[in-house]
Amino acid sequence: MHIGILTVSFSLSGCSSLKEKRQRMGGLHERFGRNPAVAVYESGKLDRHEASEWTLVIVAPSKSKIESLCSQIEEKIQRTVDGRIMNITREFL
């Protein structure tokens, strides 16, 4: 079994409240958390309105499957999140 960690940092320009931040980032957990191989959580910048950091932990039988899932997740995030991606990191355990 292999484990991948995908961390994505966002800039949320003009976001003025935590409520607006939740709305703009809304659904991220629901979209990716449905997959039993993926765990999703907001991992950083919890108290900042104009920034957010999310980590997704992916478990799969092979590193290539993890890389494929990471690519799919990154593409979907770019299409669906109302914010600018500042940084994406991938780690493999």
Secondary structure as GFF3:
##gff-version 3
##sequence-region A 1 93
A	DSSP	beta_strand	2	11	.	.	.	ID=ss1
A	DSSP	alpha_helix	18	25	.	.	.	ID=ss2
A	DSSP	alpha_helix	28	33	.	.	.	ID=ss3
A	DSSP	beta_strand	38	44	.	.	.	ID=ss4
A	DSSP	beta_strand	51	60	.	.	.	ID=ss5
A	DSSP	alpha_helix	63	80	.	.	.	ID=ss6
A	DSSP	beta_strand	84	92	.	.	.	ID=ss7
###
